[in-house]
Amino acid sequence: MGKISLYDRAIVDYKQGVRALADAHVDDAMCDMAGYHLQQSVEKLLKYQIEQKGEVFPFTHDIALLIDMVDDVPSWIIDNSQTITKYEALTRYSSVKVASRTYLTNWYKLLHDYIDNLRLEEEVREEFSPASIFTKNSMSPTANT
């Protein structure tokens, strides 16, 4: 089996959340599940960014703590970090609806943009890595030109 990155896992949470949000209009529990998956996706994307800097991320669900370790975080995550952090546990264990469908709908649109921006950064990183350049050009660093 291949390695599954935190970025890949964040995409899975994003997709699960979008599916749950689609059913949220008929089921409050699905709205909360969409909130949980949003939190998980954001958390994993932040940890992915920390890894990309060559640092070790802490094992925490605290979004604000992770934000402090990342250079470029969308403002909507910073502004809502406490609420997003609460979604990790409250959306799974509360006996009342926790997540707001209106907020989640907007946040999932913003999360989509965040994922796209990180994907583009990853593609550039891969495209211009030394191994990729030498493979594309059928050259090695020691080849005579």
TIRO-2110 file (N, C-alpha, C; in Angstrom, 1 decimal):
// TIRO-2110
0.8, -1.2, 0.0, N, 1, A
0.0, 0.0, 0.0, CA, 1, A
0.9, 1.2, 0.0, C, 1, A
0.4, 2.3, -0.7, N, 2, A
1.1, 3.5, -0.8, CA, 2, A
0.9, 4.4, 0.5, C, 2, A
1.8, 5.4, 0.6, N, 3, A
1.6, 6.3, 1.7, CA, 3, A
0.5, 7.3, 1.4, C, 3, A
-0.3, 7.5, 2.5, N, 4, A
-1.4, 8.4, 2.4, CA, 4, A
-1.0, 9.7, 3.2, C, 4, A
-1.0, 10.8, 2.5, N, 5, A
-0.5, 12.0, 3.1, CA, 5, A
-1.7, 12.7, 3.9, C, 5, A
-1.3, 13.6, 4.8, N, 6, A
-2.3, 14.3, 5.5, CA, 6, A
-3.2, 15.1, 4.6, C, 6, A
-2.6, 15.6, 3.5, N, 7, A
-3.4, 16.3, 2.5, CA, 7, A
-4.4, 15.4, 1.9, C, 7, A
-4.1, 14.2, 1.6, N, 8, A
-5.0, 13.2, 1.0, CA, 8, A
-6.1, 12.9, 2.0, C, 8, A
-5.8, 12.8, 3.3, N, 9, A
-6.8, 12.5, 4.3, CA, 9, A
-7.7, 13.7, 4.5, C, 9, A
-7.1, 14.9, 4.4, N, 10, A
-8.0, 16.1, 4.5, CA, 10, A
-9.0, 16.1, 3.4, C, 10, A
-8.6, 15.7, 2.2, N, 11, A
-9.5, 15.6, 1.0, CA, 11, A
-10.7, 14.7, 1.3, C, 11, A
-10.4, 13.5, 1.9, N, 12, A
-11.4, 12.6, 2.3, CA, 12, A
-12.4, 13.2, 3.3, C, 12, A
-11.9, 13.9, 4.3, N, 13, A
-12.8, 14.5, 5.3, CA, 13, A
-13.6, 15.6, 4.6, C, 13, A
-13.0, 16.3, 3.7, N, 14, A
-13.7, 17.4, 2.9, CA, 14, A
-14.9, 16.7, 2.2, C, 14, A
-14.6, 15.6, 1.4, N, 15, A
-15.7, 15.0, 0.7, CA, 15, A
-16.8, 14.4, 1.5, C, 15, A
-16.4, 13.8, 2.7, N, 16, A
-17.4, 13.3, 3.6, CA, 16, A
-18.3, 14.4, 4.1, C, 16, A
-17.6, 15.5, 4.4, N, 17, A
-18.4, 16.6, 5.0, CA, 17, A
-19.4, 17.2, 4.0, C, 17, A
-18.9, 17.3, 2.7, N, 18, A
-19.8, 17.8, 1.7, CA, 18, A
-21.0, 16.9, 1.5, C, 18, A
-20.8, 15.6, 1.6, N, 19, A
-21.9, 14.6, 1.5, CA, 19, A
-22.9, 14.8, 2.7, C, 19, A
-22.3, 14.9, 3.9, N, 20, A
-23.1, 15.1, 5.1, CA, 20, A
-23.9, 16.4, 5.0, C, 20, A
-23.3, 17.5, 4.5, N, 21, A
-23.9, 18.8, 4.4, CA, 21, A
-25.1, 18.7, 3.4, C, 21, A
-25.0, 17.9, 2.4, N, 22, A
-26.0, 17.7, 1.4, CA, 22, A
-27.3, 17.2, 2.0, C, 22, A
-27.1, 16.4, 3.1, N, 23, A
-28.3, 15.8, 3.8, CA, 23, A
-28.7, 16.6, 5.0, C, 23, A
-28.0, 17.7, 5.3, N, 24, A
-28.2, 18.4, 6.6, CA, 24, A
-29.6, 19.1, 6.6, C, 24, A
-30.2, 19.3, 5.5, N, 25, A
-31.5, 20.0, 5.5, CA, 25, A
-32.6, 19.1, 6.0, C, 25, A
-32.3, 17.8, 6.1, N, 26, A
-33.4, 16.9, 6.6, CA, 26, A
-32.9, 16.2, 7.9, C, 26, A
-31.7, 16.4, 8.3, N, 27, A
-31.2, 15.7, 9.5, CA, 27, A
-30.1, 16.5, 10.2, C, 27, A
-30.5, 17.0, 11.4, N, 28, A
-29.5, 17.8, 12.2, CA, 28, A
-28.2, 17.1, 12.5, C, 28, A
-28.3, 15.8, 12.7, N, 29, A
-27.1, 15.0, 13.0, CA, 29, A
-26.1, 15.0, 11.8, C, 29, A
-26.7, 15.1, 10.6, N, 30, A
-25.8, 15.2, 9.4, CA, 30, A
-25.1, 16.5, 9.3, C, 30, A
-25.8, 17.6, 9.8, N, 31, A
-25.2, 18.9, 9.8, CA, 31, A
-24.0, 18.8, 10.8, C, 31, A
-24.2, 18.2, 12.0, N, 32, A
-23.1, 18.1, 12.9, CA, 32, A
-21.9, 17.3, 12.3, C, 32, A
-22.2, 16.2, 11.6, N, 33, A
-21.2, 15.4, 11.0, CA, 33, A
-20.4, 16.3, 10.0, C, 33, A
-21.1, 17.1, 9.3, N, 34, A
-20.4, 18.0, 8.3, CA, 34, A
-19.5, 18.9, 9.1, C, 34, A
-19.9, 19.4, 10.3, N, 35, A
-19.0, 20.2, 11.1, CA, 35, A
-17.8, 19.5, 11.6, C, 35, A
-18.0, 18.2, 12.0, N, 36, A
-16.9, 17.4, 12.4, CA, 36, A
-15.9, 17.2, 11.3, C, 36, A
-16.3, 16.9, 10.1, N, 37, A
-15.4, 16.6, 9.0, CA, 37, A
-14.7, 17.9, 8.5, C, 37, A
-15.4, 19.1, 8.7, N, 38, A
-14.8, 20.3, 8.4, CA, 38, A
-13.6, 20.5, 9.3, C, 38, A
-13.8, 20.3, 10.6, N, 39, A
-12.8, 20.5, 11.6, CA, 39, A
-11.6, 19.5, 11.3, C, 39, A
-11.9, 18.3, 11.0, N, 40, A
-10.9, 17.3, 10.7, CA, 40, A
-10.1, 17.7, 9.4, C, 40, A
-10.7, 18.2, 8.4, N, 41, A
-10.1, 18.6, 7.2, CA, 41, A
-9.1, 19.8, 7.5, C, 41, A
-9.6, 20.8, 8.2, N, 42, A
-8.8, 22.0, 8.5, CA, 42, A
-7.6, 21.5, 9.3, C, 42, A
-7.8, 20.7, 10.3, N, 43, A
-6.7, 20.3, 11.2, CA, 43, A
-5.7, 19.6, 10.4, C, 43, A
-6.1, 18.7, 9.5, N, 44, A
-5.1, 17.9, 8.7, CA, 44, A
-4.4, 18.8, 7.7, C, 44, A
-5.1, 19.8, 7.2, N, 45, A
-4.4, 20.7, 6.2, CA, 45, A
-3.3, 21.5, 6.9, C, 45, A
-3.7, 22.0, 8.1, N, 46, A
-2.7, 22.7, 8.9, CA, 46, A
-1.5, 21.9, 9.3, C, 46, A
-1.7, 20.6, 9.7, N, 47, A
-0.6, 19.7, 10.0, CA, 47, A
0.2, 19.4, 8.8, C, 47, A
-0.5, 19.3, 7.7, N, 48, A
0.2, 19.0, 6.4, CA, 48, A
1.2, 20.2, 6.1, C, 48, A
0.7, 21.4, 6.3, N, 49, A
1.6, 22.6, 6.1, CA, 49, A
2.8, 22.6, 7.0, C, 49, A
2.5, 22.2, 8.3, N, 50, A
3.6, 22.1, 9.2, CA, 50, A
4.7, 21.1, 8.8, C, 50, A
4.2, 19.9, 8.3, N, 51, A
5.1, 18.9, 7.8, CA, 51, A
5.9, 19.4, 6.6, C, 51, A
5.3, 20.2, 5.7, N, 52, A
5.9, 20.7, 4.5, CA, 52, A
7.1, 21.7, 4.9, C, 52, A
7.0, 22.3, 6.1, N, 53, A
8.1, 23.1, 6.6, CA, 53, A
9.2, 22.3, 7.2, C, 53, A
9.0, 21.0, 7.3, N, 54, A
10.0, 20.1, 7.9, CA, 54, A
9.9, 20.1, 9.4, C, 54, A
8.8, 20.5, 9.9, N, 55, A
8.6, 20.5, 11.4, CA, 55, A
7.7, 19.3, 11.7, C, 55, A
7.7, 19.0, 13.0, N, 56, A
6.8, 18.0, 13.5, CA, 56, A
5.6, 18.6, 14.2, C, 56, A
4.4, 18.2, 13.7, N, 57, A
3.2, 18.8, 14.3, CA, 57, A
2.8, 18.2, 15.6, C, 57, A
2.2, 19.0, 16.5, N, 58, A
1.7, 18.4, 17.8, CA, 58, A
0.5, 17.6, 17.6, C, 58, A
0.3, 16.6, 18.4, N, 59, A
-0.9, 15.8, 18.4, CA, 59, A
-2.0, 16.5, 19.2, C, 59, A
-2.7, 17.4, 18.5, N, 60, A
-3.7, 18.2, 19.1, CA, 60, A
-4.9, 18.5, 18.1, C, 60, A
-6.0, 18.8, 18.7, N, 61, A
-7.1, 19.2, 17.8, CA, 61, A
-7.3, 20.7, 17.9, C, 61, A
-6.5, 21.4, 18.6, N, 62, A
-6.6, 22.9, 18.8, CA, 62, A
-6.1, 23.6, 17.6, C, 62, A
-7.1, 24.1, 16.8, N, 63, A
-6.8, 24.8, 15.6, CA, 63, A
-5.9, 26.1, 15.8, C, 63, A
-6.2, 26.8, 16.9, N, 64, A
-5.4, 28.0, 17.1, CA, 64, A
-3.9, 27.7, 17.4, C, 64, A
-3.7, 26.6, 18.1, N, 65, A
-2.3, 26.2, 18.3, CA, 65, A
-1.6, 25.8, 17.0, C, 65, A
-2.3, 25.2, 16.1, N, 66, A
-1.7, 24.8, 14.8, CA, 66, A
-1.5, 26.0, 13.9, C, 66, A
-2.5, 27.0, 14.0, N, 67, A
-2.3, 28.2, 13.2, CA, 67, A
-1.0, 28.9, 13.6, C, 67, A
-0.7, 28.9, 14.8, N, 68, A
0.6, 29.6, 15.2, CA, 68, A
1.8, 29.0, 14.6, C, 68, A
1.7, 27.8, 14.1, N, 69, A
2.9, 27.1, 13.5, CA, 69, A
2.9, 27.2, 12.0, C, 69, A
1.9, 27.8, 11.4, N, 70, A
1.8, 27.9, 9.9, CA, 70, A
1.9, 29.3, 9.5, C, 70, A
2.6, 29.5, 8.4, N, 71, A
2.8, 30.9, 7.9, CA, 71, A
1.6, 31.5, 7.2, C, 71, A
0.9, 30.7, 6.4, N, 72, A
-0.1, 31.3, 5.5, CA, 72, A
-1.4, 30.5, 5.8, C, 72, A
-2.3, 31.1, 6.6, N, 73, A
-3.6, 30.5, 7.0, CA, 73, A
-4.7, 31.4, 6.5, C, 73, A
-5.7, 30.9, 5.9, N, 74, A
-6.9, 31.8, 5.5, CA, 74, A
-7.5, 32.5, 6.7, C, 74, A
-7.9, 33.7, 6.5, N, 75, A
-8.4, 34.5, 7.6, CA, 75, A
-9.7, 33.9, 8.2, C, 75, A
-10.5, 33.2, 7.4, N, 76, A
-11.7, 32.6, 7.9, CA, 76, A
-11.4, 31.5, 9.0, C, 76, A
-10.3, 30.9, 8.8, N, 77, A
-9.9, 29.8, 9.8, CA, 77, A
-9.4, 30.5, 11.0, C, 77, A
-8.6, 31.5, 10.9, N, 78, A
-8.1, 32.3, 12.1, CA, 78, A
-9.3, 32.9, 12.8, C, 78, A
-10.2, 33.5, 12.1, N, 79, A
-11.3, 34.2, 12.8, CA, 79, A
-12.3, 33.2, 13.5, C, 79, A
-12.3, 32.0, 13.0, N, 80, A
-13.3, 31.0, 13.6, CA, 80, A
-12.6, 29.8, 14.2, C, 80, A
-11.4, 30.0, 14.6, N, 81, A
-10.6, 28.8, 15.1, CA, 81, A
-11.2, 28.2, 16.3, C, 81, A
-11.8, 29.0, 17.2, N, 82, A
-12.4, 28.4, 18.5, CA, 82, A
-13.6, 27.6, 18.1, C, 82, A
-14.4, 28.1, 17.2, N, 83, A
-15.6, 27.3, 16.8, CA, 83, A
-15.2, 26.0, 16.1, C, 83, A
-14.3, 26.2, 15.2, N, 84, A
-13.9, 25.0, 14.4, CA, 84, A
-13.3, 23.9, 15.4, C, 84, A
-12.5, 24.4, 16.3, N, 85, A
-11.9, 23.4, 17.3, CA, 85, A
-13.0, 22.7, 18.1, C, 85, A
-14.0, 23.4, 18.5, N, 86, A
-15.1, 22.8, 19.3, CA, 86, A
-15.9, 21.8, 18.5, C, 86, A
-15.9, 21.9, 17.1, N, 87, A
-16.6, 20.9, 16.3, CA, 87, A
-16.0, 19.5, 16.4, C, 87, A
-14.7, 19.4, 16.8, N, 88, A
-14.1, 18.1, 16.9, CA, 88, A
-14.8, 17.2, 17.8, C, 88, A
-15.2, 17.6, 19.0, N, 89, A
-15.9, 16.8, 20.0, CA, 89, A
-17.4, 17.0, 20.1, C, 89, A
-17.7, 18.3, 20.1, N, 90, A
-19.1, 18.6, 20.4, CA, 90, A
-20.1, 18.1, 19.3, C, 90, A
-19.6, 18.1, 18.0, N, 91, A
-20.5, 17.6, 17.0, CA, 91, A
-20.7, 16.1, 17.0, C, 91, A
-19.9, 15.4, 17.8, N, 92, A
-20.0, 13.9, 17.9, CA, 92, A
-20.8, 13.5, 19.2, C, 92, A
-20.7, 14.4, 20.2, N, 93, A
-21.2, 13.9, 21.5, CA, 93, A
-22.4, 14.7, 22.1, C, 93, A
-22.6, 15.9, 21.5, N, 94, A
-23.7, 16.7, 22.1, CA, 94, A
-25.1, 16.2, 21.8, C, 94, A
-26.0, 16.4, 22.7, N, 95, A
-27.4, 15.9, 22.5, CA, 95, A
-28.2, 16.9, 21.8, C, 95, A
-27.6, 18.1, 21.5, N, 96, A
-28.3, 19.1, 20.7, CA, 96, A
-27.5, 19.5, 19.5, C, 96, A
-28.1, 20.0, 18.5, N, 97, A
-27.4, 20.4, 17.2, CA, 97, A
-26.4, 21.5, 17.6, C, 97, A
-25.2, 21.3, 17.1, N, 98, A
-24.1, 22.2, 17.4, CA, 98, A
-23.8, 23.1, 16.2, C, 98, A
-23.7, 22.5, 15.0, N, 99, A
-23.2, 23.2, 13.8, CA, 99, A
-24.3, 24.0, 13.1, C, 99, A
-23.9, 25.1, 12.5, N, 100, A
-24.8, 25.9, 11.8, CA, 100, A
-24.7, 25.6, 10.3, C, 100, A
-25.8, 25.2, 9.7, N, 101, A
-25.8, 24.9, 8.2, CA, 101, A
-25.3, 26.0, 7.4, C, 101, A
-25.7, 27.2, 7.7, N, 102, A
-25.4, 28.4, 7.0, CA, 102, A
-23.9, 28.7, 7.0, C, 102, A
-23.3, 28.6, 8.3, N, 103, A
-21.8, 28.8, 8.4, CA, 103, A
-21.1, 27.7, 7.6, C, 103, A
-21.6, 26.5, 7.8, N, 104, A
-20.9, 25.3, 7.2, CA, 104, A
-20.9, 25.5, 5.6, C, 104, A
-22.0, 25.9, 5.1, N, 105, A
-22.1, 26.0, 3.6, CA, 105, A
-21.0, 27.0, 3.1, C, 105, A
-20.9, 28.1, 3.8, N, 106, A
-19.9, 29.2, 3.5, CA, 106, A
-18.5, 28.6, 3.7, C, 106, A
-18.3, 28.0, 4.8, N, 107, A
-17.0, 27.5, 5.2, CA, 107, A
-16.5, 26.4, 4.2, C, 107, A
-17.4, 25.6, 3.8, N, 108, A
-17.0, 24.5, 2.8, CA, 108, A
-16.6, 25.1, 1.5, C, 108, A
-17.2, 26.2, 1.1, N, 109, A
-16.8, 26.9, -0.1, CA, 109, A
-15.4, 27.4, 0.1, C, 109, A
-15.1, 28.0, 1.2, N, 110, A
-13.8, 28.6, 1.5, CA, 110, A
-12.7, 27.5, 1.7, C, 110, A
-13.2, 26.4, 2.3, N, 111, A
-12.3, 25.2, 2.4, CA, 111, A
-11.9, 24.7, 1.1, C, 111, A
-12.8, 24.6, 0.1, N, 112, A
-12.5, 24.2, -1.2, CA, 112, A
-11.4, 25.0, -1.8, C, 112, A
-11.4, 26.3, -1.6, N, 113, A
-10.4, 27.2, -2.1, CA, 113, A
-9.0, 27.0, -1.5, C, 113, A
-9.1, 26.8, -0.2, N, 114, A
-7.9, 26.5, 0.6, CA, 114, A
-7.2, 25.2, 0.1, C, 114, A
-8.0, 24.2, -0.1, N, 115, A
-7.5, 22.9, -0.6, CA, 115, A
-6.9, 23.1, -2.0, C, 115, A
-7.6, 23.9, -2.9, N, 116, A
-7.1, 24.1, -4.2, CA, 116, A
-5.7, 24.8, -4.2, C, 116, A
-5.6, 25.8, -3.3, N, 117, A
-4.3, 26.6, -3.2, CA, 117, A
-3.2, 25.6, -2.7, C, 117, A
-3.5, 24.8, -1.8, N, 118, A
-2.4, 23.9, -1.3, CA, 118, A
-2.1, 22.8, -2.4, C, 118, A
-3.1, 22.4, -3.2, N, 119, A
-2.9, 21.4, -4.2, CA, 119, A
-1.9, 22.1, -5.3, C, 119, A
-2.2, 23.3, -5.6, N, 120, A
-1.3, 24.0, -6.6, CA, 120, A
0.1, 24.1, -6.1, C, 120, A
0.3, 24.4, -4.8, N, 121, A
1.6, 24.5, -4.2, CA, 121, A
2.3, 23.2, -4.3, C, 121, A
1.6, 22.1, -4.0, N, 122, A
2.1, 20.8, -4.1, CA, 122, A
2.5, 20.4, -5.5, C, 122, A
1.7, 20.7, -6.5, N, 123, A
2.0, 20.4, -7.8, CA, 123, A
3.3, 21.1, -8.3, C, 123, A
3.4, 22.4, -7.9, N, 124, A
4.6, 23.2, -8.2, CA, 124, A
5.8, 22.6, -7.6, C, 124, A
5.7, 22.2, -6.3, N, 125, A
6.8, 21.6, -5.5, CA, 125, A
7.3, 20.3, -6.2, C, 125, A
6.3, 19.5, -6.7, N, 126, A
6.6, 18.2, -7.3, CA, 126, A
7.2, 18.5, -8.7, C, 126, A
6.6, 19.4, -9.4, N, 127, A
7.1, 19.7, -10.8, CA, 127, A
8.5, 20.2, -10.9, C, 127, A
8.9, 20.9, -9.9, N, 128, A
10.2, 21.5, -9.9, CA, 128, A
11.2, 20.9, -8.9, C, 128, A
10.8, 19.7, -8.4, N, 129, A
11.8, 19.0, -7.6, CA, 129, A
12.9, 18.5, -8.4, C, 129, A
14.1, 18.4, -7.9, N, 130, A
15.3, 17.9, -8.7, CA, 130, A
15.0, 16.6, -9.4, C, 130, A
14.4, 15.6, -8.7, N, 131, A
14.2, 14.3, -9.3, CA, 131, A
13.2, 14.4, -10.5, C, 131, A
12.2, 15.3, -10.3, N, 132, A
11.2, 15.5, -11.4, CA, 132, A
11.9, 16.1, -12.6, C, 132, A
12.7, 17.1, -12.4, N, 133, A
13.4, 17.9, -13.5, CA, 133, A
14.3, 16.9, -14.2, C, 133, A
15.1, 16.1, -13.5, N, 134, A
16.0, 15.2, -14.2, CA, 134, A
15.3, 14.1, -14.9, C, 134, A
14.2, 13.7, -14.4, N, 135, A
13.4, 12.6, -15.1, CA, 135, A
12.8, 13.2, -16.4, C, 135, A
12.2, 14.4, -16.3, N, 136, A
11.6, 15.0, -17.5, CA, 136, A
12.6, 15.3, -18.6, C, 136, A
13.8, 15.7, -18.2, N, 137, A
14.8, 16.1, -19.2, CA, 137, A
15.8, 14.9, -19.5, C, 137, A
15.5, 13.7, -18.9, N, 138, A
16.4, 12.6, -19.1, CA, 138, A
17.8, 12.9, -18.8, C, 138, A
18.0, 13.7, -17.8, N, 139, A
19.3, 14.1, -17.4, CA, 139, A
19.6, 13.7, -15.9, C, 139, A
20.8, 13.6, -15.6, N, 140, A
21.1, 13.4, -14.2, CA, 140, A
22.0, 14.6, -13.8, C, 140, A
22.2, 14.8, -12.5, N, 141, A
23.0, 15.9, -12.1, CA, 141, A
24.5, 15.8, -12.5, C, 141, A
24.9, 14.6, -12.9, N, 142, A
26.3, 14.3, -13.3, CA, 142, A
26.4, 14.2, -14.8, C, 142, A
25.4, 14.3, -15.5, N, 143, A
25.5, 14.1, -17.0, CA, 143, A
26.3, 15.2, -17.6, C, 143, A
27.0, 14.8, -18.6, N, 144, A
27.8, 15.8, -19.3, CA, 144, A
26.9, 16.5, -20.4, C, 144, A
26.9, 17.8, -20.5, N, 145, A
26.1, 18.4, -21.5, CA, 145, A
27.0, 19.2, -22.5, C, 145, A
END
